[in-house]
Amino acid sequence: MAGMHCIWVISIAAPLGAQLFEEAAEVTGLDFEHFNGMTGKYRLNEVTGSGVALFDYDGDGDLDAYWVQGAVLDSGIAPSQAVIPFELEGPPRDRLFRNDLHVDAHGRIDTHWVDVTNSSGLRGLDYGMGVAVGDYNGDGAPDLFVSNLGPDRLWRNLGDGSFLEVESSGLGDDSWSTGAVFADYDLDGRLDLFVAHYVDLDPRADVSCYATSSRRDFCGPAAHPPTADHLYRNVGSDRFEDVSASTGIGRVKGPGLGVTAEDFDGDGRLDFLVANDGEANFLWLQRSAGMFVEDGLMSGLAVNRQGKAEASMGASLADIDGDGDDDLVLTHLDGETNTLYEREGEFFTDRSTESGIAVPSFSDTAFGVGWIDVDLDGDVDLLVTNGAVRLPEDGNRPDNPFPLEQPDRLAVNDGSGSFHDVGTPTGSSVKARVGRGLAVGDIDEDGDDDVLINNNSGPGYFLRNLSGRDENEKRWVGLVRPGAQEGEAVRVTAGSRSWTRRFRVGGSYLSSSDPRILLGLGPLPREVVDIYWSAPHPVVWRRAPVGRKLVARELMEQEP
C-alpha cells in the first residue's frame, strides 16, 4: 500500500500446540451485565445490542476493557420497571474494567478484572451502541469515542487513569450512531473519525411491527428511514470539523452498522467500508485527497453473488488465503448466510459457498466477528457471535422474555482460505446468549488471542484461549507500534512460507480490538526471528526472541 503503510519482515519458526477456549468472566472478576431497556414496545434498538473495546488505558502494557451499556428510552420508566429489570447496584451505565495480571496457583500469569468506572471519571449513562479507540490528540494515551442512540461522547484520556469528556469537540451528534473508527484519512498526522449512522428512530413514536404470522415482533430497519454517515476531520486542539458534505460521504443514506478503514484500491489513501443492514453496502473510495466516491457495486462488496443486498451487521478484514491482501467477511441475518469476499486487486468476489462458511451460518443471525488464529498454526480462523432479532414462532415466554439465544460459531482455516465449521468455540460448557459486540486480543498476555463478547440483555463473556499457555512452546511473536495507522502491514517469512498481517483496531460489530499484531507461527522448528522495518528508516533486527511482544522502538535501538 504505497505511500502510507510501513512494512515489517520477519523470519521465524516454532512448533504446533493445542486449541482450547473457556469462559472465564466470573472467575476473573468480570461482572458486566448488558441491559437493553425493553418496555414491551418491540423497538428496533432493543435487539441491536452494544459493543466492547480492548485497549490499554493505563499504559501498563496489558489490555483493559470498556463495555458499552443500554438504557430505557421511555421517560418516566425506571430500569427496574423494564420487561427485563436492571437489578444491579446503581443505574445502567458503561463500565471500565482494569486488567490486573497476577500469577495463579500454577505459576502462570492470569487476568483479574477490577471495575474502575467510578475512579475513571467515565459517565456513560446514555443508550450506548459502539466504541472506537484512538489517540486523537497524539499524547500517547488512547482516547474513547462512544456512539449512542442520542448524543455521542468523546472521552480524552488524561494519562493518570482518568478521562475527561470533551464537550465542545464537534462530535456530539444526537442521531442514532453505530459503528465508528479512528483513521488518519488525510495523512496530516492526526486521527480523524468516521461514524456510521443507522436509522431515524423517534422514541416518542409507537411503531408497530409484525411477523408473517401476524403476531407482534421486533421492528427491523425497514420500519424507519435510513440516515447518512459522518466523517469528521481532526483540526487539533480537541476539535473536529464535520466534512461529510464536502467530502461526499453525506450524499447517500443507509442503515449503517459495522465500519472498517482500509486502502481498498491500493492508491495509498484510506477508504471506508460500511456494512448496511438490509440495503447495499457502501465502499467509500478516496479518489483524490479528501474526496470520496461510493463504489460498493463496482468493487463487488455492495451485494452478494446473487445480486442481493443482505442484512449486514459485522465486518472484519484479514488475509485468509496467504496472498498478501486482506479479504472481507460480513455477518448477516439467518436465511442469508455470512458472506466472504475474496480480494483480487481492487475487486472482491463472493466465495462464501466455496470457502465453507455459507451453509453452517444459514440458520444464524451473526453480529460480532473476528479473525483469530485460535491454534497458533499461522492461519486466521473465523469466530462469530450469534443472536436472533426475530421471535420464535411461539413468541416470548414467561420464563424468557427475550428468547433470541443462539450459540456462537468457530470455523477453522485449513491454510488455503477454506474453512471447517467446528461449532461453538467452548463446546457445551457455555450457555448460548444473544451475542452482539465482539473484541479480540491477548488479554492474559500468553501469546494467543482471547475474546470479549457483549451479549444483549445478558452477562459479558470472556473467552480465554489456552493455546499459548505452555511456556515450553513459544509459537508466537507479537508486534507493538504505538501510533500505527489502521491497516499498516507486516510481512512475515519462515522458510518457504510467508504471511501478511496488519495493525487493525476497528471492525467487528460496534467494537474495538487489540491494537497489537499477534502472529501464530505454526509447526516450524524454533529458530530465530529477523525483522525488517521499512519506515521511516530501514532497520534490521536479527536473532530477535520469540514468545514475547516486540515494540517498534526496540527495533530502532538495534544495530542494522
C-alpha positions as CSV (number, residue, x, y, z in Angstrom):
1,M,0.0,0.0,0.0
2,A,2.3,2.6,-1.3
3,G,2.7,5.9,0.2
4,M,1.1,5.1,3.6
5,H,1.9,1.8,5.3
6,C,5.1,0.6,7.0
7,I,6.3,-3.0,6.2
8,W,7.9,-5.3,8.7
9,V,9.6,-8.5,7.5
10,I,10.0,-11.4,10.0
11,S,11.7,-14.8,9.6
12,I,10.7,-17.3,12.3
13,A,9.8,-20.8,13.3
14,A,8.1,-22.8,16.1
15,P,6.1,-26.0,16.9
16,L,2.4,-26.7,16.9
17,G,0.2,-26.8,20.0
18,A,-3.4,-27.4,21.2
19,Q,-6.6,-25.4,20.9
20,L,-8.9,-24.6,23.8
21,F,-11.4,-21.8,24.9
22,E,-13.0,-21.4,28.3
23,E,-15.5,-18.9,29.6
24,A,-13.7,-17.1,32.4
25,A,-15.7,-13.9,33.2
26,E,-16.9,-14.9,36.7
27,V,-13.6,-16.4,37.9
28,T,-11.7,-13.4,36.8
29,G,-14.0,-10.8,38.3
30,L,-15.8,-9.6,35.2
31,D,-19.4,-8.9,36.3
32,F,-20.8,-6.8,33.4
33,E,-24.5,-7.3,32.6
34,H,-26.0,-5.7,29.5
35,F,-29.4,-4.0,29.7
36,N,-31.4,-3.3,26.6
37,G,-34.2,-1.2,28.1
38,M,-37.2,-3.3,26.9
39,T,-40.6,-1.8,27.7
40,G,-42.8,-4.0,25.7
41,K,-42.9,-1.8,22.5
42,Y,-40.7,-4.2,20.4
43,R,-38.4,-1.3,19.3
44,L,-35.5,-1.9,17.0
45,N,-32.9,-0.6,19.5
46,E,-33.9,-3.4,21.9
47,V,-32.4,-6.1,19.6
48,T,-29.3,-4.2,18.2
49,G,-27.1,-4.6,21.3
50,S,-23.8,-2.9,22.1
51,G,-20.1,-3.2,21.6
52,V,-17.0,-3.6,23.7
53,A,-13.4,-2.4,23.5
54,L,-10.0,-3.8,24.4
55,F,-7.3,-1.1,24.9
56,D,-4.5,-0.3,27.4
57,Y,-6.0,2.8,29.0
58,D,-3.4,3.0,31.9
59,G,-0.3,2.3,29.9
60,D,0.8,-0.8,31.9
61,G,1.2,-3.0,28.8
62,D,-1.9,-5.2,29.1
63,L,-5.4,-4.8,27.7
64,D,-8.3,-3.3,29.7
65,A,-11.9,-3.4,28.7
66,Y,-14.7,-0.9,28.1
67,W,-18.2,-2.2,28.0
68,V,-21.0,-0.2,26.3
69,Q,-24.4,-0.3,28.1
70,G,-28.0,0.3,27.1
71,A,-30.7,2.3,28.9
72,V,-34.5,2.9,29.0
73,L,-35.7,5.3,26.2
74,D,-39.2,5.8,27.7
75,S,-39.3,8.8,30.0
76,G,-40.8,8.0,33.4
77,I,-39.9,4.3,33.4
78,A,-37.2,3.2,35.8
79,P,-34.7,0.4,34.7
80,S,-36.2,-1.7,37.5
81,Q,-39.6,-1.5,35.7
82,A,-38.4,-2.7,32.3
83,V,-39.5,-6.1,30.9
84,I,-36.1,-7.5,31.9
85,P,-35.4,-5.4,35.0
86,F,-32.0,-4.0,35.7
87,E,-31.3,-5.0,39.2
88,L,-27.6,-4.4,39.7
89,E,-26.4,-1.7,42.0
90,G,-26.9,1.8,40.6
91,P,-28.2,2.8,37.2
92,P,-27.2,1.0,34.0
93,R,-24.0,2.6,32.6
94,D,-20.9,1.9,30.6
95,R,-18.2,0.2,32.6
96,L,-14.4,0.3,32.5
97,F,-12.5,-2.8,33.9
98,R,-8.8,-2.7,34.5
99,N,-6.9,-5.8,33.8
100,D,-4.6,-6.7,36.7
101,L,-2.4,-9.5,35.7
102,H,-1.3,-11.8,38.5
103,V,0.5,-15.2,38.9
104,D,-2.0,-18.0,39.6
105,A,-1.5,-21.2,41.7
106,H,0.2,-22.9,38.8
107,G,2.7,-20.1,38.3
108,R,1.0,-18.8,35.2
109,I,0.2,-15.2,34.5
110,D,-3.5,-14.7,34.7
111,T,-6.2,-12.0,34.5
112,H,-8.1,-10.3,37.3
113,W,-10.6,-7.7,36.3
114,V,-11.2,-4.6,38.6
115,D,-14.1,-2.3,38.0
116,V,-12.6,1.2,37.9
117,T,-15.5,3.1,36.4
118,N,-16.0,5.4,39.4
119,S,-12.4,6.5,39.7
120,S,-12.0,6.9,35.9
121,G,-14.4,9.8,35.5
122,L,-16.3,8.0,32.8
123,R,-20.1,8.7,33.0
124,G,-21.7,6.6,30.2
125,L,-25.4,6.8,31.1
126,D,-26.7,7.1,27.5
127,Y,-28.3,4.4,25.3
128,G,-24.9,3.2,24.2
129,M,-24.1,1.5,20.9
130,G,-20.5,1.3,19.9
131,V,-17.0,2.3,20.9
132,A,-13.9,3.4,19.0
133,V,-10.4,3.7,20.4
134,G,-7.7,6.1,19.2
135,D,-5.1,8.6,20.4
136,Y,-6.7,11.5,18.6
137,N,-4.6,14.2,20.3
138,G,-1.2,12.3,20.0
139,D,-0.3,12.4,23.7
140,G,0.4,8.6,23.8
141,A,-2.8,7.7,25.8
142,P,-5.7,6.1,23.9
143,D,-8.9,8.0,23.9
144,L,-12.6,6.8,23.6
145,F,-15.4,7.7,21.3
146,V,-18.7,6.2,22.3
147,S,-21.6,6.2,19.8
148,N,-25.1,6.4,21.2
149,L,-28.8,6.5,20.3
150,G,-28.6,10.2,21.3
151,P,-25.7,12.5,21.8
152,D,-22.3,10.8,21.2
153,R,-19.4,11.3,23.6
154,L,-15.7,11.9,23.2
155,W,-13.6,11.0,26.3
156,R,-10.0,12.2,26.5
157,N,-7.6,10.0,28.3
158,L,-5.7,12.2,30.8
159,G,-2.9,9.7,31.3
160,D,-3.4,9.3,35.0
161,G,-6.1,6.6,34.9
162,S,-8.9,9.1,34.4
163,F,-10.9,10.5,31.5
164,L,-12.5,13.9,30.7
165,E,-15.4,14.4,28.4
166,V,-14.6,16.8,25.6
167,E,-17.9,18.6,25.3
168,S,-17.0,21.1,22.6
169,S,-15.3,18.6,20.2
170,G,-17.9,18.9,17.4
171,L,-18.7,15.2,17.7
172,G,-22.0,15.4,19.7
173,D,-24.3,14.3,17.0
174,D,-27.7,13.3,18.5
175,S,-28.9,10.9,15.9
176,W,-28.5,7.1,16.1
177,S,-24.8,6.5,15.7
178,T,-23.4,2.9,15.5
179,G,-20.0,1.8,14.2
180,A,-17.0,4.1,14.3
181,V,-13.3,4.1,13.5
182,F,-10.4,6.5,14.1
183,A,-8.2,6.8,11.0
184,D,-6.0,9.5,9.5
185,Y,-7.7,9.7,6.1
186,D,-5.9,13.0,5.1
187,L,-2.4,11.9,6.3
188,D,-1.8,15.0,8.4
189,G,-0.7,13.1,11.4
190,R,-3.9,13.5,13.3
191,L,-6.6,10.8,13.7
192,D,-9.9,11.6,12.1
193,L,-13.2,9.8,12.8
194,F,-15.7,8.0,10.6
195,V,-19.1,7.4,12.3
196,A,-21.8,5.2,10.7
197,H,-25.5,6.0,11.4
198,Y,-28.4,3.6,11.4
199,V,-32.0,4.8,11.1
200,D,-34.1,7.7,12.2
201,L,-35.9,6.3,15.3
202,D,-38.2,8.5,17.2
203,P,-38.6,7.1,20.8
204,R,-41.9,9.0,21.1
205,A,-43.5,7.3,18.1
206,D,-45.2,3.9,18.7
207,V,-44.3,2.0,15.5
208,S,-45.9,-1.5,15.4
209,C,-44.2,-4.3,13.6
210,Y,-45.4,-7.9,12.9
211,A,-44.2,-11.3,12.0
212,T,-45.5,-13.1,8.9
213,S,-47.9,-14.9,11.3
214,S,-49.4,-11.5,12.2
215,R,-48.2,-11.6,15.8
216,R,-46.3,-8.6,17.2
217,D,-42.5,-8.8,16.8
218,F,-39.4,-6.6,17.0
219,C,-39.1,-3.9,14.3
220,G,-36.4,-4.1,11.6
221,P,-34.5,-1.2,10.0
222,A,-37.1,-1.0,7.1
223,A,-39.6,0.4,9.6
224,H,-37.6,3.6,9.8
225,P,-35.9,5.9,7.3
226,P,-32.1,5.5,6.9
227,T,-29.6,8.2,7.7
228,A,-26.3,9.4,6.3
229,D,-22.9,8.7,7.8
230,H,-20.4,11.3,9.1
231,L,-16.8,11.9,8.5
232,Y,-15.1,14.3,11.0
233,R,-11.7,15.8,10.3
234,N,-9.4,16.3,13.3
235,V,-8.3,20.0,13.3
236,G,-6.4,19.9,16.5
237,S,-7.0,21.4,19.9
238,D,-9.7,18.8,20.8
239,R,-11.8,19.9,17.8
240,F,-13.3,18.0,14.9
241,E,-14.8,19.5,11.8
242,D,-17.8,17.8,10.1
243,V,-16.6,17.3,6.5
244,S,-19.3,14.8,5.5
245,A,-20.8,17.2,2.9
246,S,-17.6,18.5,1.4
247,T,-16.0,15.0,1.1
248,G,-19.1,13.4,-0.4
249,I,-19.7,11.0,2.5
250,G,-23.0,12.6,3.4
251,R,-24.6,12.3,-0.1
252,V,-26.0,8.8,0.4
253,K,-28.2,7.4,3.2
254,G,-28.2,3.8,4.5
255,P,-28.8,1.8,7.7
256,G,-25.1,1.5,8.6
257,L,-23.7,-0.7,11.4
258,G,-20.2,-2.2,11.0
259,V,-17.3,0.0,9.7
260,T,-13.8,-0.7,8.6
261,A,-11.0,1.5,7.3
262,E,-8.6,0.2,4.7
263,D,-6.8,1.2,1.5
264,F,-9.2,-0.9,-0.6
265,D,-7.9,0.2,-4.0
266,G,-4.2,0.4,-3.2
267,D,-3.7,4.0,-4.1
268,G,-2.1,4.9,-0.7
269,R,-5.2,6.6,0.7
270,L,-7.6,5.2,3.3
271,D,-11.1,4.3,2.3
272,F,-14.1,3.2,4.4
273,L,-16.5,0.2,4.2
274,V,-19.9,0.5,5.8
275,A,-22.0,-2.6,6.4
276,N,-25.6,-1.7,5.8
277,D,-28.5,-3.6,7.3
278,G,-30.8,-4.7,4.5
279,E,-29.5,-2.4,1.9
280,A,-26.4,-2.3,-0.4
281,N,-23.2,-1.8,1.5
282,F,-21.1,1.3,1.0
283,L,-17.5,1.4,-0.1
284,W,-16.2,5.0,0.1
285,L,-13.1,5.2,-2.0
286,Q,-10.9,8.3,-1.6
287,R,-10.3,9.0,-5.3
288,S,-8.4,12.3,-4.6
289,A,-7.2,13.9,-1.5
290,G,-10.2,14.4,0.8
291,M,-12.9,13.5,-1.8
292,F,-14.8,10.2,-1.7
293,V,-17.0,8.3,-4.2
294,E,-19.3,5.4,-3.3
295,D,-18.1,2.4,-5.3
296,G,-19.6,-0.6,-3.5
297,L,-21.3,-2.1,-6.5
298,M,-18.3,-1.9,-8.9
299,S,-16.0,-3.3,-6.2
300,G,-18.2,-6.3,-5.6
301,L,-18.9,-5.5,-2.0
302,A,-22.4,-3.9,-2.2
303,V,-24.3,-7.2,-2.7
304,N,-23.8,-10.9,-2.7
305,R,-23.1,-13.1,-5.7
306,Q,-26.9,-13.3,-6.4
307,G,-27.0,-9.5,-6.6
308,K,-29.0,-9.2,-3.4
309,A,-28.4,-6.8,-0.6
310,E,-28.1,-8.5,2.8
311,A,-28.7,-7.6,6.4
312,S,-25.0,-6.7,7.1
313,M,-24.0,-6.2,10.7
314,G,-20.4,-7.0,11.5
315,A,-17.3,-6.5,9.2
316,S,-13.8,-7.8,9.5
317,L,-10.7,-7.9,7.3
318,A,-7.8,-10.3,7.2
319,D,-5.6,-12.2,4.7
320,I,-7.3,-15.6,4.8
321,D,-5.5,-17.2,1.9
322,G,-2.0,-16.0,2.3
323,D,-1.8,-14.0,-0.9
324,G,-0.8,-10.8,0.9
325,D,-4.0,-8.8,0.7
326,D,-6.9,-8.6,3.1
327,D,-10.2,-10.3,2.4
328,L,-13.5,-9.3,4.0
329,V,-16.3,-11.1,5.9
330,L,-19.7,-9.6,6.6
331,T,-22.1,-11.1,9.1
332,H,-25.8,-11.4,8.3
333,L,-29.3,-12.4,9.2
334,D,-30.4,-16.0,9.4
335,G,-31.5,-17.3,6.0
336,E,-28.8,-15.2,4.2
337,T,-25.5,-16.8,5.5
338,N,-22.4,-14.9,6.3
339,T,-20.5,-13.7,3.2
340,L,-16.8,-13.9,2.5
341,Y,-15.4,-11.6,-0.1
342,E,-12.0,-12.6,-1.5
343,R,-9.9,-9.7,-2.7
344,E,-8.5,-9.8,-6.2
345,G,-6.7,-6.5,-6.7
346,E,-9.3,-3.7,-6.4
347,F,-12.2,-6.1,-6.7
348,F,-13.9,-8.6,-4.5
349,T,-15.5,-12.0,-5.3
350,D,-18.2,-13.7,-3.1
351,R,-16.6,-17.0,-2.1
352,S,-18.9,-17.8,0.8
353,T,-20.0,-21.2,-0.6
354,E,-16.6,-22.4,-1.8
355,S,-14.9,-21.3,1.4
356,G,-17.3,-23.4,3.6
357,I,-18.7,-20.7,5.7
358,A,-22.1,-20.3,4.0
359,V,-24.0,-23.5,4.9
360,P,-23.1,-23.6,8.6
361,S,-24.2,-20.0,9.1
362,F,-27.5,-20.2,7.3
363,S,-29.5,-20.7,10.5
364,D,-27.6,-18.0,12.4
365,T,-28.1,-14.3,12.9
366,A,-24.5,-13.2,13.3
367,F,-23.2,-9.8,14.6
368,G,-19.7,-9.6,16.1
369,V,-16.9,-11.2,14.1
370,G,-13.2,-11.6,14.4
371,W,-10.4,-13.3,12.5
372,I,-8.4,-15.1,15.2
373,D,-5.6,-17.7,14.9
374,V,-7.1,-19.9,17.7
375,D,-4.5,-22.7,17.4
376,L,-1.4,-20.6,16.5
377,D,-0.8,-22.5,13.3
378,G,-0.3,-19.3,11.3
379,D,-3.8,-19.3,9.6
380,V,-6.6,-16.9,10.7
381,D,-9.8,-18.7,11.7
382,L,-13.3,-17.2,11.9
383,L,-15.2,-16.6,15.1
384,V,-18.7,-15.1,15.1
385,T,-21.2,-14.4,17.9
386,N,-24.8,-15.0,17.1
387,G,-28.2,-14.0,18.4
388,A,-31.6,-13.7,16.7
389,V,-33.6,-10.5,16.1
390,R,-37.0,-12.1,15.4
391,L,-39.0,-14.0,18.0
392,P,-39.5,-17.8,17.5
393,E,-43.0,-18.9,16.3
394,D,-44.2,-19.5,19.8
395,G,-43.2,-15.9,20.7
396,N,-41.7,-14.8,24.0
397,R,-42.3,-17.0,27.1
398,P,-43.0,-16.1,30.7
399,D,-39.7,-17.8,31.7
400,N,-37.7,-16.0,29.0
401,P,-39.0,-12.6,27.7
402,F,-36.0,-12.4,25.3
403,P,-35.8,-15.8,23.6
404,L,-33.2,-14.9,20.9
405,E,-30.3,-17.0,22.1
406,Q,-28.1,-18.7,19.5
407,P,-24.7,-20.5,20.0
408,D,-21.5,-18.8,18.8
409,R,-19.6,-20.4,16.0
410,L,-16.0,-21.1,15.1
411,A,-14.7,-22.1,11.7
412,V,-11.1,-23.3,11.3
413,N,-9.0,-22.3,8.3
414,D,-7.2,-25.2,6.5
415,G,-4.5,-22.8,5.3
416,S,-5.9,-22.1,1.9
417,G,-8.9,-19.9,2.8
418,S,-11.3,-22.9,3.1
419,F,-13.0,-23.4,6.5
420,H,-14.2,-26.3,8.6
421,D,-17.0,-25.5,11.0
422,V,-16.3,-26.8,14.5
423,G,-19.4,-25.5,16.2
424,T,-19.2,-23.5,19.4
425,P,-15.7,-22.4,20.5
426,T,-16.3,-23.7,24.0
427,G,-18.4,-26.8,23.3
428,S,-21.4,-27.1,25.5
429,S,-19.8,-25.6,28.6
430,V,-21.1,-22.1,27.9
431,K,-24.8,-21.1,27.7
432,A,-25.9,-19.7,24.4
433,R,-26.7,-16.0,24.6
434,V,-27.8,-13.1,22.3
435,G,-24.4,-12.3,21.0
436,R,-23.6,-8.8,19.7
437,G,-20.3,-6.9,20.2
438,L,-17.0,-8.9,19.9
439,A,-13.4,-7.8,20.5
440,V,-10.3,-9.9,20.0
441,G,-6.9,-9.5,21.9
442,D,-4.3,-11.2,24.0
443,I,-5.9,-10.4,27.4
444,D,-3.8,-12.7,29.6
445,E,-0.5,-12.0,27.7
446,D,0.2,-15.7,27.0
447,G,0.7,-15.3,23.2
448,D,-2.8,-16.2,21.9
449,D,-5.9,-14.1,21.2
450,D,-8.8,-14.2,23.7
451,V,-12.3,-12.8,23.1
452,L,-14.8,-10.5,24.8
453,I,-18.5,-10.7,23.8
454,N,-21.1,-8.2,24.8
455,N,-24.3,-10.3,25.0
456,N,-27.6,-8.4,24.5
457,S,-29.5,-8.5,27.8
458,G,-27.0,-10.9,29.3
459,P,-23.7,-11.2,31.0
460,G,-20.5,-10.3,29.2
461,Y,-18.3,-13.2,28.2
462,F,-14.6,-13.6,28.5
463,L,-13.5,-16.5,26.2
464,R,-10.0,-17.4,27.3
465,N,-7.8,-19.1,24.7
466,L,-5.4,-21.5,26.3
467,S,-3.4,-22.4,23.2
468,G,-0.3,-20.4,24.2
469,R,0.0,-21.3,27.8
470,D,2.8,-23.9,27.5
471,E,5.9,-21.8,28.2
472,N,8.0,-24.5,26.5
473,E,6.3,-23.9,23.2
474,K,6.5,-20.2,22.4
475,R,4.9,-20.5,18.9
476,W,4.2,-16.8,18.5
477,V,5.6,-13.3,18.3
478,G,3.8,-10.0,18.9
479,L,4.4,-6.6,17.4
480,V,3.6,-3.3,19.0
481,R,3.8,0.0,17.2
482,P,2.3,3.0,19.1
483,G,0.5,5.2,16.6
484,A,0.3,2.6,13.9
485,Q,-2.1,3.6,11.1
486,E,-5.2,1.4,10.6
487,G,-4.2,-1.2,8.0
488,E,-0.4,-0.8,8.4
489,A,1.1,-4.0,7.2
490,V,3.6,-6.6,8.5
491,R,5.1,-9.2,6.2
492,V,6.3,-12.5,7.8
493,T,8.5,-15.2,6.2
494,A,9.7,-18.5,7.6
495,G,11.4,-20.7,5.1
496,S,9.1,-21.1,2.1
497,R,6.1,-19.8,4.0
498,S,5.0,-16.2,4.2
499,W,2.3,-14.2,5.9
500,T,0.8,-10.7,5.9
501,R,-0.8,-9.2,8.9
502,R,-2.0,-5.6,9.6
503,F,-2.5,-3.4,12.6
504,R,-6.2,-3.1,12.9
505,V,-8.4,-1.8,15.8
506,G,-11.8,-1.1,14.1
507,G,-14.3,-3.6,12.7
508,S,-16.3,-6.4,14.1
509,Y,-19.7,-5.1,15.4
510,L,-19.6,-1.7,17.2
511,S,-16.3,-2.8,18.9
512,S,-12.6,-2.2,19.0
513,S,-9.9,-4.8,19.3
514,D,-6.2,-5.2,20.4
515,P,-4.1,-2.6,18.6
516,R,-1.1,-5.1,18.5
517,I,-0.3,-7.8,16.0
518,L,-0.1,-11.3,17.3
519,L,1.5,-13.9,14.9
520,G,0.9,-17.6,15.3
521,L,3.9,-19.4,13.9
522,G,2.7,-22.9,13.1
523,P,4.5,-26.2,13.2
524,L,8.0,-25.0,12.5
525,P,11.4,-25.6,14.2
526,R,12.0,-22.9,16.8
527,E,14.9,-20.8,15.5
528,V,15.5,-17.0,15.2
529,V,13.4,-14.0,14.2
530,D,14.7,-11.5,11.7
531,I,12.7,-8.2,11.4
532,Y,13.0,-5.6,8.7
533,W,11.1,-2.4,9.3
534,S,10.9,-0.2,6.2
535,A,9.8,3.2,7.6
536,P,10.8,5.8,8.4
537,H,14.3,4.3,8.2
538,P,15.1,0.7,7.3
539,V,16.1,-1.3,10.4
540,V,17.1,-4.9,10.7
541,W,16.8,-6.8,14.0
542,R,18.4,-10.2,13.8
543,R,18.0,-13.1,16.3
544,A,15.1,-11.4,18.0
545,P,13.3,-13.5,20.6
546,V,10.1,-15.4,20.1
547,G,7.3,-15.7,22.7
548,R,7.2,-12.0,23.5
549,K,5.8,-8.8,22.2
550,L,8.3,-6.6,20.4
551,V,7.9,-2.8,20.5
552,A,8.8,-0.8,17.4
553,R,11.2,1.5,19.3
554,E,13.2,-1.6,20.3
555,L,13.9,-2.1,16.7
556,M,15.3,1.3,16.3
557,E,17.7,0.6,19.2
558,Q,19.2,-2.4,17.4
559,E,22.3,-2.3,15.1
560,P,21.3,-2.6,11.4
